Amino acid sequence: MHKTGSPARRFFSGLVRFVFLTGFAFVILYPVVTLVSKAFMHQQDLYDNTVLWIPKHFTLENIEFAWKSMDFPAAFKNSMLVVTATAVLQTVATMMAGYGFARFNFPLKKVFFAMVLLSIVLPPQLMMIPQYMHFKNFDFLGIIQAVSGKPANLLGSPWPFFILSATGFGIRNGLFIYLFRQAFRAMPKETEEAALVDGANHFRVFTQIMVPNAMGIIATVLLFSVVWQWNDTFYSGLFTGNTKMLPQAFDLFNSYLRDFTGGRAESVVENISRYDLTDPNVLKLLRNSAVFLIMAPLLAFYAVLQRFFVEGIERSGLVG
């Protein structure tokens, strides 16, 4: 008979887990709670010792300041276009690659999968110059140069993101291939073999059997892809140039705060004199508001997909 231990031992074990999980959650959530609190806090609450997290003077002025200074609607629109298309292309490409590694045998399979794993730890700076030159002088089998007389310059457009994602070389695509491979390997082969016996081809098996049973991991990959692409500053700065996306908008916002004495501030935000921009604490308050604007869509996206996210992580074999 299995013994679960004495009540005192179970209580102590549960208490230790509770303290550990509470402390772990506090470490993760504390910066988020502080960020949200500062975003809606009036600057006069900064030096009120009785104010910790809940502002006494709730205000939307900080959000309005960051909204106008970053030109948030335009930057949000550009980021949504790139992030949505990139996430879909990454998910489809890596899902097909993961299915191939999980279900098919082909020459040098282990070598190719080792290269996939290597791409997870490969620093993106290593590929920076080759990728930049490739998309600055982009050609496909010599067709573009044969038609137009010169290669196409794709820099300053979202096409580099789309091409990298569709070919399985986007941000963290090696990790996504690994997640899909683990998920597809965990699925029973009997259902797939029965469909093949009934006359279904591999494409039909993939789209009608494997994909519907992989919705959890698909949601996980979509979430990861959106978050990493949304917060990316490396590739967006390398490829998009002057195209305003949220990372560039935030950099512009920081420059705006540094250069406010040049007269530019008055033309962007009305009544800017209500802020003491010589005070570092006020600058931090405004930056928190800008970060909150960037982070809010991700929080909403995660709230919708968090159930699928947990399920996908469990099925991928990363925990347990």
Buried (B, 14 or more C-beta within 10 A) or exposed (E): EEEEEEEEEEEEEEEEEEEEEEEEEEEEEEEEEEBBBBBBBBBEBBEEEEBEEEBEEEBEBBBBBBBBBBBBEEBBEBBBEBBBBBBBBBBBBBBBBBBBBBBEEEEEEEEEBEEBEEBEEEEBEEBEEEBBEBBBBBBEEEEBBEEEEEBBEBBBBBBBBBBBBBEBBBBBBBBBBBBBBBBBBBBEEEEBEEBBEEEBEBEEBBEEBBBEBBEBBBBBBBBBBBBBBBBBEEBBEBBBEEBBBBBBBBBBBBEBBEEBEEEEBEEBBEEBEEBEBEEEEBBEBBBBBBBBBBBEBBEEBEEEBEEBBBBBBBBBBEEE
